[in-house]
Amino acid sequence: MGEFYRDADHLYEIYGYFLDKILHDDKIGPKMAKSKIIIKFIYTDPDCEITIDLKNPPKKDGYYGTFYLGPTDLKEDVWSKQSADHSHRFWHGMVNPVASVTKGLVKQGGKVTAMLKLLPVVRPSFKVFPEALKELGYDDLILKRNVSSGRS
């Protein structure tokens, strides 16, 4: 298993809570919905997948998209495969997504340019992810940024 998640259920608990917050958020949600795409995230360690539907009308009132924890028959426009630990660092704002792809830490397919356009839109969610962890009682999973000492 990876560094942050005990198993798929643990990841689904955290990401389900987090996605519920951002897809209901009146600042983040509408901007995400403008992309009109379906994104599948495939995770390793633990092996699981999450699909976010920003193309079809949301299933819940007051939401700007629908997410699915686990396999779904919905056909994605773009997919991204990475370790769950890498994703955890990404949602803390500690990962450069373009460098991650070039280094082979993240594999992508489909309408990748559409997903790249979402990067500036999801940046505010980098503050929401640690808040979600705290609200769930997982303070131990909140990553602290290293502060540079200023030495070369």
C-alpha positions as CSV (number, residue, x, y, z in Angstrom):
1,M,0.0,0.0,0.0
2,G,1.0,3.6,-0.5
3,E,2.1,6.2,2.0
4,F,-1.3,7.9,2.7
5,Y,-4.2,5.5,2.0
6,R,-4.9,2.2,3.9
7,D,-7.0,0.8,1.0
8,A,-9.5,1.9,-1.7
9,D,-12.3,2.5,0.8
10,H,-10.1,5.0,2.7
11,L,-9.2,6.8,-0.5
12,Y,-12.9,6.9,-1.6
13,E,-13.9,8.2,1.8
14,I,-11.5,11.2,1.5
15,Y,-11.9,11.9,-2.2
16,G,-15.7,11.5,-2.0
17,Y,-15.9,14.1,0.7
18,F,-13.4,16.4,-1.1
19,L,-15.2,16.1,-4.5
20,D,-18.5,16.7,-2.8
21,K,-17.2,20.0,-1.5
22,I,-15.6,21.3,-4.7
23,L,-18.5,20.3,-7.0
24,H,-20.9,22.1,-4.7
25,D,-18.6,25.2,-4.3
26,D,-20.1,28.2,-6.0
27,K,-16.7,29.6,-7.0
28,I,-14.9,26.4,-8.1
29,G,-17.8,24.3,-9.4
30,P,-19.1,26.5,-12.2
31,K,-15.6,27.0,-13.6
32,M,-15.1,23.2,-13.6
33,A,-18.4,22.7,-15.3
34,K,-17.5,25.0,-18.2
35,S,-15.0,22.3,-19.3
36,K,-17.8,20.0,-20.4
37,I,-15.6,16.9,-20.1
38,I,-15.6,13.6,-18.3
39,I,-12.4,12.8,-16.5
40,K,-11.3,9.4,-15.2
41,F,-8.6,9.2,-12.6
42,I,-7.0,5.8,-12.3
43,Y,-5.0,5.3,-9.1
44,T,-2.5,2.7,-8.0
45,D,-1.5,1.8,-4.4
46,P,-4.4,1.4,-3.8
47,D,-5.9,0.4,-7.1
48,C,-9.1,2.4,-7.7
49,E,-10.7,4.9,-10.0
50,I,-12.8,8.0,-9.8
51,T,-14.7,9.6,-12.7
52,I,-15.9,13.2,-12.7
53,D,-18.7,14.0,-15.1
54,L,-18.7,17.7,-16.0
55,K,-20.4,17.1,-19.3
56,N,-23.9,15.8,-18.3
57,P,-26.4,17.6,-16.0
58,P,-25.4,17.0,-12.4
59,K,-27.4,14.3,-10.5
60,K,-27.8,16.5,-7.4
61,D,-29.4,19.9,-7.2
62,G,-26.9,22.6,-6.3
63,Y,-23.9,20.7,-7.8
64,Y,-21.9,21.5,-10.8
65,G,-20.9,18.0,-11.7
66,T,-21.2,14.4,-10.6
67,F,-18.5,12.0,-9.4
68,Y,-18.4,8.3,-9.3
69,L,-16.2,6.3,-6.8
70,G,-15.2,3.1,-8.5
71,P,-15.7,1.7,-12.0
72,T,-18.5,3.2,-14.1
73,D,-19.8,2.6,-17.6
74,L,-19.5,6.4,-18.4
75,K,-17.0,6.9,-21.2
76,E,-14.3,9.4,-20.3
77,D,-13.0,12.2,-22.6
78,V,-9.7,12.2,-20.8
79,W,-8.0,9.9,-18.3
80,S,-5.1,10.2,-16.0
81,K,-3.2,7.4,-14.2
82,Q,-1.0,7.9,-11.2
83,S,-0.2,6.7,-7.8
84,A,-2.7,7.7,-5.1
85,D,0.3,9.2,-3.2
86,H,1.2,11.4,-6.1
87,S,-2.5,12.6,-6.4
88,H,-2.4,13.3,-2.6
89,R,0.6,15.6,-3.1
90,F,-1.1,17.2,-6.2
91,W,-4.2,18.2,-4.3
92,H,-2.0,19.9,-1.7
93,G,-0.5,22.0,-4.5
94,M,2.9,20.4,-4.2
95,V,3.2,18.8,-7.6
96,N,3.9,20.3,-11.0
97,P,1.4,18.5,-13.2
98,V,3.3,19.1,-16.5
99,A,6.6,17.9,-15.0
100,S,4.8,14.9,-13.6
101,V,3.7,13.8,-17.1
102,T,7.1,14.4,-18.6
103,K,8.8,12.4,-15.8
104,G,6.3,9.6,-16.4
105,L,4.8,9.9,-12.9
106,V,1.4,10.5,-14.5
107,K,0.1,9.0,-17.7
108,Q,-2.7,10.6,-19.6
109,G,-4.8,10.0,-22.7
110,G,-7.7,11.5,-24.6
111,K,-8.4,15.2,-24.6
112,V,-5.4,16.1,-22.5
113,T,-5.5,19.8,-23.5
114,A,-9.0,20.1,-22.1
115,M,-7.7,18.8,-18.7
116,L,-4.7,21.1,-18.8
117,K,-7.2,24.0,-19.2
118,L,-8.7,22.9,-15.8
119,L,-5.4,23.4,-13.9
120,P,-5.9,27.1,-13.1
121,V,-9.6,26.4,-12.3
122,V,-8.8,23.7,-9.7
123,R,-6.0,25.7,-8.0
124,P,-8.4,27.1,-5.3
125,S,-9.2,23.5,-4.4
126,F,-5.6,23.1,-3.1
127,K,-6.8,24.9,0.0
128,V,-10.0,22.8,0.2
129,F,-8.2,19.4,0.2
130,P,-6.3,20.0,3.5
131,E,-9.5,21.5,5.0
132,A,-11.4,18.3,4.0
133,L,-8.8,16.1,5.6
134,K,-9.0,18.1,8.8
135,E,-12.8,18.0,8.8
136,L,-12.6,14.2,8.4
137,G,-10.2,13.9,11.3
138,Y,-7.2,13.0,9.2
139,D,-4.9,15.8,10.3
140,D,-2.0,13.4,10.1
141,L,-2.5,13.3,6.3
142,I,-2.1,17.0,5.8
143,L,1.2,17.8,4.2
144,K,3.3,20.7,5.4
145,R,5.3,22.7,2.9
146,N,9.1,22.8,3.5
147,V,10.2,26.3,4.1
148,S,13.5,27.1,2.5
149,S,16.3,28.2,4.8
150,G,17.6,30.6,2.1
151,R,21.0,28.9,2.0
152,S,22.4,27.7,-1.3
